[in-house]
């Protein structure tokens, strides 16, 4: 799996950037949201036939409190069958 994010100044272009290091400053509620997102993404990839490099999941799609001022995290399936 690979994690991607968008640079703040590149939100309009939405060019994903591969994250080599990630620092998260989160409340306990936000940690729960992130864990749930990762668990749901894992389950989704296990229950379908994901396409390497194409199948992906956006945090913003599962976070009901998400707004455009919040960060997005994209998980891309990158496992060879």
PDB file as gemmi writes it, atoms N, CA and C in Angstrom:
CRYST1    1.000    1.000    1.000  90.00  90.00  90.00 P 1                      
ATOM      1  N   UNK A   1       0.844  -1.173   0.000  1.00  0.00           N  
ATOM      2  CA  UNK A   1       0.000   0.000   0.000  1.00  0.00           C  
ATOM      3  C   UNK A   1       0.891   1.238   0.000  1.00  0.00           C  
ATOM      4  N   UNK A   2       0.397   2.274  -0.604  1.00  0.00           N  
ATOM      5  CA  UNK A   2       1.094   3.547  -0.584  1.00  0.00           C  
ATOM      6  C   UNK A   2       0.123   4.597  -0.068  1.00  0.00           C  
ATOM      7  N   UNK A   3       0.629   5.544   0.685  1.00  0.00           N  
ATOM      8  CA  UNK A   3      -0.193   6.646   1.183  1.00  0.00           C  
ATOM      9  C   UNK A   3       0.187   7.901   0.411  1.00  0.00           C  
ATOM     10  N   UNK A   4      -0.815   8.645  -0.011  1.00  0.00           N  
ATOM     11  CA  UNK A   4      -0.595   9.877  -0.754  1.00  0.00           C  
ATOM     12  C   UNK A   4      -1.357  11.019  -0.102  1.00  0.00           C  
ATOM     13  N   UNK A   5      -0.869  12.198  -0.286  1.00  0.00           N  
ATOM     14  CA  UNK A   5      -1.549  13.401   0.144  1.00  0.00           C  
ATOM     15  C   UNK A   5      -1.363  14.460  -0.923  1.00  0.00           C  
ATOM     16  N   UNK A   6      -2.023  15.574  -0.745  1.00  0.00           N  
ATOM     17  CA  UNK A   6      -1.889  16.689  -1.673  1.00  0.00           C  
ATOM     18  C   UNK A   6      -1.201  17.833  -0.955  1.00  0.00           C  
ATOM     19  N   UNK A   7      -0.292  18.493  -1.640  1.00  0.00           N  
ATOM     20  CA  UNK A   7       0.336  19.670  -1.074  1.00  0.00           C  
ATOM     21  C   UNK A   7      -0.713  20.767  -0.958  1.00  0.00           C  
ATOM     22  N   UNK A   8      -0.664  21.527   0.102  1.00  0.00           N  
ATOM     23  CA  UNK A   8      -1.664  22.582   0.319  1.00  0.00           C  
ATOM     24  C   UNK A   8      -1.742  23.538  -0.861  1.00  0.00           C  
ATOM     25  N   UNK A   9      -0.598  23.925  -1.414  1.00  0.00           N  
ATOM     26  CA  UNK A   9      -0.589  24.873  -2.517  1.00  0.00           C  
ATOM     27  C   UNK A   9      -0.984  24.233  -3.843  1.00  0.00           C  
ATOM     28  N   UNK A  10      -1.200  22.897  -3.858  1.00  0.00           N  
ATOM     29  CA  UNK A  10      -1.517  22.188  -5.093  1.00  0.00           C  
ATOM     30  C   UNK A  10      -2.908  21.560  -5.053  1.00  0.00           C  
ATOM     31  N   UNK A  11      -3.789  22.069  -4.191  1.00  0.00           N  
ATOM     32  CA  UNK A  11      -5.106  21.464  -4.034  1.00  0.00           C  
ATOM     33  C   UNK A  11      -5.933  21.532  -5.312  1.00  0.00           C  
ATOM     34  N   UNK A  12      -5.800  22.589  -6.066  1.00  0.00           N  
ATOM     35  CA  UNK A  12      -6.588  22.715  -7.294  1.00  0.00           C  
ATOM     36  C   UNK A  12      -6.133  21.697  -8.334  1.00  0.00           C  
ATOM     37  N   UNK A  13      -4.820  21.490  -8.447  1.00  0.00           N  
ATOM     38  CA  UNK A  13      -4.299  20.535  -9.417  1.00  0.00           C  
ATOM     39  C   UNK A  13      -4.531  19.099  -8.950  1.00  0.00           C  
ATOM     40  N   UNK A  14      -4.633  18.917  -7.647  1.00  0.00           N  
ATOM     41  CA  UNK A  14      -4.823  17.604  -7.033  1.00  0.00           C  
ATOM     42  C   UNK A  14      -3.821  16.578  -7.532  1.00  0.00           C  
ATOM     43  N   UNK A  15      -2.562  16.973  -7.545  1.00  0.00           N  
ATOM     44  CA  UNK A  15      -1.485  16.062  -7.906  1.00  0.00           C  
ATOM     45  C   UNK A  15      -1.035  15.352  -6.639  1.00  0.00           C  
ATOM     46  N   UNK A  16      -1.236  14.026  -6.555  1.00  0.00           N  
ATOM     47  CA  UNK A  16      -0.846  13.335  -5.323  1.00  0.00           C  
ATOM     48  C   UNK A  16       0.657  13.282  -5.151  1.00  0.00           C  
ATOM     49  N   UNK A  17       1.084  13.412  -3.905  1.00  0.00           N  
ATOM     50  CA  UNK A  17       2.497  13.322  -3.560  1.00  0.00           C  
ATOM     51  C   UNK A  17       2.685  12.115  -2.659  1.00  0.00           C  
ATOM     52  N   UNK A  18       3.658  11.248  -3.001  1.00  0.00           N  
ATOM     53  CA  UNK A  18       3.926  10.090  -2.158  1.00  0.00           C  
ATOM     54  C   UNK A  18       4.508  10.566  -0.841  1.00  0.00           C  
ATOM     55  N   UNK A  19       3.990  10.028   0.253  1.00  0.00           N  
ATOM     56  CA  UNK A  19       4.450  10.419   1.576  1.00  0.00           C  
ATOM     57  C   UNK A  19       5.542   9.461   2.038  1.00  0.00           C  
ATOM     58  N   UNK A  20       6.724  10.002   2.306  1.00  0.00           N  
ATOM     59  CA  UNK A  20       7.813   9.195   2.838  1.00  0.00           C  
ATOM     60  C   UNK A  20       7.824   9.278   4.354  1.00  0.00           C  
ATOM     61  N   UNK A  21       7.308  10.355   4.874  1.00  0.00           N  
ATOM     62  CA  UNK A  21       7.187  10.548   6.312  1.00  0.00           C  
ATOM     63  C   UNK A  21       5.910  11.334   6.536  1.00  0.00           C  
ATOM     64  N   UNK A  22       5.236  11.017   7.611  1.00  0.00           N  
ATOM     65  CA  UNK A  22       3.966  11.664   7.900  1.00  0.00           C  
ATOM     66  C   UNK A  22       3.912  11.996   9.373  1.00  0.00           C  
ATOM     67  N   UNK A  23       3.626  13.231   9.701  1.00  0.00           N  
ATOM     68  CA  UNK A  23       3.440  13.641  11.079  1.00  0.00           C  
ATOM     69  C   UNK A  23       1.973  13.990  11.257  1.00  0.00           C  
ATOM     70  N   UNK A  24       1.339  13.350  12.224  1.00  0.00           N  
ATOM     71  CA  UNK A  24      -0.071  13.595  12.481  1.00  0.00           C  
ATOM     72  C   UNK A  24      -0.230  14.217  13.862  1.00  0.00           C  
ATOM     73  N   UNK A  25      -0.962  15.298  13.943  1.00  0.00           N  
ATOM     74  CA  UNK A  25      -1.311  15.913  15.217  1.00  0.00           C  
ATOM     75  C   UNK A  25      -2.816  15.753  15.321  1.00  0.00           C  
ATOM     76  N   UNK A  26      -3.259  14.811  16.157  1.00  0.00           N  
ATOM     77  CA  UNK A  26      -4.654  14.400  16.162  1.00  0.00           C  
ATOM     78  C   UNK A  26      -5.241  14.385  17.562  1.00  0.00           C  
ATOM     79  N   UNK A  27      -6.524  14.655  17.629  1.00  0.00           N  
ATOM     80  CA  UNK A  27      -7.262  14.445  18.870  1.00  0.00           C  
ATOM     81  C   UNK A  27      -7.579  12.952  18.962  1.00  0.00           C  
ATOM     82  N   UNK A  28      -8.058  12.510  20.095  1.00  0.00           N  
ATOM     83  CA  UNK A  28      -8.445  11.109  20.240  1.00  0.00           C  
ATOM     84  C   UNK A  28      -9.552  10.744  19.262  1.00  0.00           C  
ATOM     85  N   UNK A  29     -10.486  11.643  19.042  1.00  0.00           N  
ATOM     86  CA  UNK A  29     -11.568  11.388  18.077  1.00  0.00           C  
ATOM     87  C   UNK A  29     -11.021  11.253  16.661  1.00  0.00           C  
ATOM     88  N   UNK A  30     -10.051  12.088  16.306  1.00  0.00           N  
ATOM     89  CA  UNK A  30      -9.465  12.022  14.968  1.00  0.00           C  
ATOM     90  C   UNK A  30      -8.650  10.747  14.782  1.00  0.00           C  
ATOM     91  N   UNK A  31      -8.011  10.268  15.850  1.00  0.00           N  
ATOM     92  CA  UNK A  31      -7.299   8.989  15.771  1.00  0.00           C  
ATOM     93  C   UNK A  31      -8.292   7.885  15.457  1.00  0.00           C  
ATOM     94  N   UNK A  32      -9.439   7.915  16.111  1.00  0.00           N  
ATOM     95  CA  UNK A  32     -10.482   6.921  15.845  1.00  0.00           C  
ATOM     96  C   UNK A  32     -10.929   6.985  14.382  1.00  0.00           C  
ATOM     97  N   UNK A  33     -11.152   8.186  13.864  1.00  0.00           N  
ATOM     98  CA  UNK A  33     -11.567   8.358  12.468  1.00  0.00           C  
ATOM     99  C   UNK A  33     -10.521   7.759  11.528  1.00  0.00           C  
ATOM    100  N   UNK A  34      -9.253   8.034  11.789  1.00  0.00           N  
ATOM    101  CA  UNK A  34      -8.174   7.524  10.935  1.00  0.00           C  
ATOM    102  C   UNK A  34      -8.083   5.999  11.012  1.00  0.00           C  
ATOM    103  N   UNK A  35      -8.158   5.454  12.210  1.00  0.00           N  
ATOM    104  CA  UNK A  35      -8.112   3.995  12.354  1.00  0.00           C  
ATOM    105  C   UNK A  35      -9.279   3.335  11.639  1.00  0.00           C  
ATOM    106  N   UNK A  36     -10.456   3.891  11.788  1.00  0.00           N  
ATOM    107  CA  UNK A  36     -11.649   3.334  11.131  1.00  0.00           C  
ATOM    108  C   UNK A  36     -11.483   3.385   9.608  1.00  0.00           C  
ATOM    109  N   UNK A  37     -10.968   4.497   9.108  1.00  0.00           N  
ATOM    110  CA  UNK A  37     -10.730   4.656   7.668  1.00  0.00           C  
ATOM    111  C   UNK A  37      -9.775   3.580   7.161  1.00  0.00           C  
ATOM    112  N   UNK A  38      -8.674   3.359   7.876  1.00  0.00           N  
ATOM    113  CA  UNK A  38      -7.701   2.356   7.451  1.00  0.00           C  
ATOM    114  C   UNK A  38      -8.287   0.944   7.523  1.00  0.00           C  
ATOM    115  N   UNK A  39      -9.063   0.655   8.555  1.00  0.00           N  
ATOM    116  CA  UNK A  39      -9.712  -0.657   8.666  1.00  0.00           C  
ATOM    117  C   UNK A  39     -10.722  -0.860   7.543  1.00  0.00           C  
ATOM    118  N   UNK A  40     -11.513   0.167   7.260  1.00  0.00           N  
ATOM    119  CA  UNK A  40     -12.508   0.073   6.185  1.00  0.00           C  
ATOM    120  C   UNK A  40     -11.840  -0.097   4.823  1.00  0.00           C  
ATOM    121  N   UNK A  41     -10.730   0.605   4.609  1.00  0.00           N  
ATOM    122  CA  UNK A  41      -9.992   0.480   3.350  1.00  0.00           C  
ATOM    123  C   UNK A  41      -9.447  -0.933   3.195  1.00  0.00           C  
ATOM    124  N   UNK A  42      -8.878  -1.474   4.246  1.00  0.00           N  
ATOM    125  CA  UNK A  42      -8.356  -2.838   4.215  1.00  0.00           C  
ATOM    126  C   UNK A  42      -9.471  -3.830   3.886  1.00  0.00           C  
ATOM    127  N   UNK A  43     -10.597  -3.700   4.554  1.00  0.00           N  
ATOM    128  CA  UNK A  43     -11.731  -4.600   4.320  1.00  0.00           C  
ATOM    129  C   UNK A  43     -12.234  -4.477   2.883  1.00  0.00           C  
ATOM    130  N   UNK A  44     -12.298  -3.241   2.380  1.00  0.00           N  
ATOM    131  CA  UNK A  44     -12.768  -3.034   1.007  1.00  0.00           C  
ATOM    132  C   UNK A  44     -11.841  -3.703   0.003  1.00  0.00           C  
ATOM    133  N   UNK A  45     -10.540  -3.542   0.189  1.00  0.00           N  
ATOM    134  CA  UNK A  45      -9.581  -4.157  -0.720  1.00  0.00           C  
ATOM    135  C   UNK A  45      -9.613  -5.679  -0.625  1.00  0.00           C  
ATOM    136  N   UNK A  46      -9.950  -6.219   0.543  1.00  0.00           N  
ATOM    137  CA  UNK A  46     -10.036  -7.668   0.717  1.00  0.00           C  
ATOM    138  C   UNK A  46     -11.296  -8.257   0.094  1.00  0.00           C  
ATOM    139  N   UNK A  47     -12.343  -7.446  -0.030  1.00  0.00           N  
ATOM    140  CA  UNK A  47     -13.639  -7.949  -0.488  1.00  0.00           C  
ATOM    141  C   UNK A  47     -13.925  -7.698  -1.965  1.00  0.00           C  
ATOM    142  N   UNK A  48     -12.990  -7.102  -2.663  1.00  0.00           N  
ATOM    143  CA  UNK A  48     -13.130  -6.873  -4.098  1.00  0.00           C  
ATOM    144  C   UNK A  48     -11.836  -7.330  -4.771  1.00  0.00           C  
ATOM    145  N   UNK A  49     -11.771  -7.214  -6.053  1.00  0.00           N  
ATOM    146  CA  UNK A  49     -10.522  -7.501  -6.761  1.00  0.00           C  
ATOM    147  C   UNK A  49      -9.886  -6.157  -7.105  1.00  0.00           C  
ATOM    148  N   UNK A  50      -9.038  -5.626  -6.198  1.00  0.00           N  
ATOM    149  CA  UNK A  50      -8.459  -4.311  -6.446  1.00  0.00           C  
ATOM    150  C   UNK A  50      -7.432  -4.356  -7.572  1.00  0.00           C  
ATOM    151  N   UNK A  51      -7.278  -3.231  -8.233  1.00  0.00           N  
ATOM    152  CA  UNK A  51      -6.312  -3.098  -9.325  1.00  0.00           C  
ATOM    153  C   UNK A  51      -5.108  -2.327  -8.788  1.00  0.00           C  
ATOM    154  N   UNK A  52      -3.926  -2.954  -8.892  1.00  0.00           N  
ATOM    155  CA  UNK A  52      -2.711  -2.336  -8.378  1.00  0.00           C  
ATOM    156  C   UNK A  52      -2.483  -0.959  -9.013  1.00  0.00           C  
ATOM    157  N   UNK A  53      -2.250   0.038  -8.167  1.00  0.00           N  
ATOM    158  CA  UNK A  53      -1.966   1.391  -8.618  1.00  0.00           C  
ATOM    159  C   UNK A  53      -3.190   2.197  -9.011  1.00  0.00           C  
ATOM    160  N   UNK A  54      -4.355   1.558  -9.083  1.00  0.00           N  
ATOM    161  CA  UNK A  54      -5.578   2.252  -9.485  1.00  0.00           C  
ATOM    162  C   UNK A  54      -6.581   2.314  -8.331  1.00  0.00           C  
ATOM    163  N   UNK A  55      -6.849   1.160  -7.707  1.00  0.00           N  
ATOM    164  CA  UNK A  55      -7.819   1.120  -6.610  1.00  0.00           C  
ATOM    165  C   UNK A  55      -7.300   1.964  -5.449  1.00  0.00           C  
ATOM    166  N   UNK A  56      -8.156   2.818  -4.938  1.00  0.00           N  
ATOM    167  CA  UNK A  56      -7.730   3.724  -3.883  1.00  0.00           C  
ATOM    168  C   UNK A  56      -8.911   4.128  -3.017  1.00  0.00           C  
ATOM    169  N   UNK A  57      -8.595   4.722  -1.892  1.00  0.00           N  
ATOM    170  CA  UNK A  57      -9.609   5.172  -0.953  1.00  0.00           C  
ATOM    171  C   UNK A  57      -9.194   6.528  -0.396  1.00  0.00           C  
ATOM    172  N   UNK A  58     -10.165   7.460  -0.322  1.00  0.00           N  
ATOM    173  CA  UNK A  58      -9.920   8.807   0.208  1.00  0.00           C  
ATOM    174  C   UNK A  58     -10.488   8.934   1.612  1.00  0.00           C  
ATOM    175  N   UNK A  59      -9.700   9.455   2.519  1.00  0.00           N  
ATOM    176  CA  UNK A  59     -10.181   9.737   3.873  1.00  0.00           C  
ATOM    177  C   UNK A  59     -11.383  10.670   3.832  1.00  0.00           C  
ATOM    178  N   UNK A  60     -11.357  11.657   2.964  1.00  0.00           N  
ATOM    179  CA  UNK A  60     -12.442  12.643   2.913  1.00  0.00           C  
ATOM    180  C   UNK A  60     -13.798  11.999   2.602  1.00  0.00           C  
ATOM    181  N   UNK A  61     -13.792  10.845   1.924  1.00  0.00           N  
ATOM    182  CA  UNK A  61     -15.047  10.182   1.582  1.00  0.00           C  
ATOM    183  C   UNK A  61     -15.680   9.468   2.765  1.00  0.00           C  
ATOM    184  N   UNK A  62     -14.893   9.120   3.778  1.00  0.00           N  
ATOM    185  CA  UNK A  62     -15.449   8.390   4.909  1.00  0.00           C  
ATOM    186  C   UNK A  62     -15.541   9.225   6.181  1.00  0.00           C  
ATOM    187  N   UNK A  63     -14.984  10.419   6.172  1.00  0.00           N  
ATOM    188  CA  UNK A  63     -14.963  11.283   7.350  1.00  0.00           C  
ATOM    189  C   UNK A  63     -16.147  12.247   7.249  1.00  0.00           C  
ATOM    190  N   UNK A  64     -17.209  11.970   8.014  1.00  0.00           N  
ATOM    191  CA  UNK A  64     -18.429  12.783   7.909  1.00  0.00           C  
ATOM    192  C   UNK A  64     -18.187  14.234   8.301  1.00  0.00           C  
ATOM    193  N   UNK A  65     -17.189  14.504   9.146  1.00  0.00           N  
ATOM    194  CA  UNK A  65     -16.900  15.871   9.545  1.00  0.00           C  
ATOM    195  C   UNK A  65     -15.886  16.563   8.662  1.00  0.00           C  
ATOM    196  N   UNK A  66     -15.498  15.927   7.543  1.00  0.00           N  
ATOM    197  CA  UNK A  66     -14.459  16.485   6.684  1.00  0.00           C  
ATOM    198  C   UNK A  66     -14.944  17.753   5.998  1.00  0.00           C  
ATOM    199  N   UNK A  67     -14.037  18.717   5.863  1.00  0.00           N  
ATOM    200  CA  UNK A  67     -14.312  19.937   5.099  1.00  0.00           C  
ATOM    201  C   UNK A  67     -13.085  20.234   4.244  1.00  0.00           C  
ATOM    202  N   UNK A  68     -13.225  21.061   3.214  1.00  0.00           N  
ATOM    203  CA  UNK A  68     -12.083  21.352   2.329  1.00  0.00           C  
ATOM    204  C   UNK A  68     -10.858  21.921   3.050  1.00  0.00           C  
ATOM    205  N   UNK A  69     -11.031  22.468   4.250  1.00  0.00           N  
ATOM    206  CA  UNK A  69      -9.871  22.979   4.987  1.00  0.00           C  
ATOM    207  C   UNK A  69      -9.127  21.864   5.724  1.00  0.00           C  
ATOM    208  N   UNK A  70      -9.702  20.664   5.767  1.00  0.00           N  
ATOM    209  CA  UNK A  70      -9.084  19.518   6.417  1.00  0.00           C  
ATOM    210  C   UNK A  70      -8.183  18.785   5.421  1.00  0.00           C  
ATOM    211  N   UNK A  71      -7.182  18.054   5.923  1.00  0.00           N  
ATOM    212  CA  UNK A  71      -6.332  17.281   5.016  1.00  0.00           C  
ATOM    213  C   UNK A  71      -7.062  16.057   4.483  1.00  0.00           C  
ATOM    214  N   UNK A  72      -6.644  15.568   3.355  1.00  0.00           N  
ATOM    215  CA  UNK A  72      -7.143  14.313   2.806  1.00  0.00           C  
ATOM    216  C   UNK A  72      -5.967  13.348   2.793  1.00  0.00           C  
ATOM    217  N   UNK A  73      -6.263  12.073   2.918  1.00  0.00           N  
ATOM    218  CA  UNK A  73      -5.255  11.033   2.849  1.00  0.00           C  
ATOM    219  C   UNK A  73      -5.776  10.016   1.854  1.00  0.00           C  
ATOM    220  N   UNK A  74      -4.940   9.608   0.910  1.00  0.00           N  
ATOM    221  CA  UNK A  74      -5.335   8.670  -0.115  1.00  0.00           C  
ATOM    222  C   UNK A  74      -4.488   7.406   0.050  1.00  0.00           C  
ATOM    223  N   UNK A  75      -5.156   6.252   0.164  1.00  0.00           N  
ATOM    224  CA  UNK A  75      -4.464   4.979   0.246  1.00  0.00           C  
ATOM    225  C   UNK A  75      -4.654   4.281  -1.092  1.00  0.00           C  
ATOM    226  N   UNK A  76      -3.543   3.930  -1.743  1.00  0.00           N  
ATOM    227  CA  UNK A  76      -3.567   3.305  -3.067  1.00  0.00           C  
ATOM    228  C   UNK A  76      -3.126   1.852  -2.924  1.00  0.00           C  
ATOM    229  N   UNK A  77      -3.913   0.946  -3.505  1.00  0.00           N  
ATOM    230  CA  UNK A  77      -3.578  -0.478  -3.481  1.00  0.00           C  
ATOM    231  C   UNK A  77      -2.322  -0.696  -4.314  1.00  0.00           C  
ATOM    232  N   UNK A  78      -1.318  -1.353  -3.717  1.00  0.00           N  
ATOM    233  CA  UNK A  78      -0.056  -1.533  -4.432  1.00  0.00           C  
ATOM    234  C   UNK A  78       0.541  -2.905  -4.129  1.00  0.00           C  
ATOM    235  N   UNK A  79      -0.304  -3.925  -4.085  1.00  0.00           N  
ATOM    236  CA  UNK A  79       0.139  -5.282  -3.816  1.00  0.00           C  
ATOM    237  C   UNK A  79      -0.038  -6.124  -5.052  1.00  0.00           C  
ATOM    238  N   UNK A  80       0.964  -6.885  -5.390  1.00  0.00           N  
ATOM    239  CA  UNK A  80       0.839  -7.773  -6.544  1.00  0.00           C  
ATOM    240  C   UNK A  80       0.080  -9.015  -6.101  1.00  0.00           C  
ATOM    241  N   UNK A  81      -0.879  -9.483  -6.929  1.00  0.00           N  
ATOM    242  CA  UNK A  81      -1.650 -10.661  -6.545  1.00  0.00           C  
ATOM    243  C   UNK A  81      -0.798 -11.912  -6.449  1.00  0.00           C  
TER     244      UNK A  81                                                      
END                                                                             
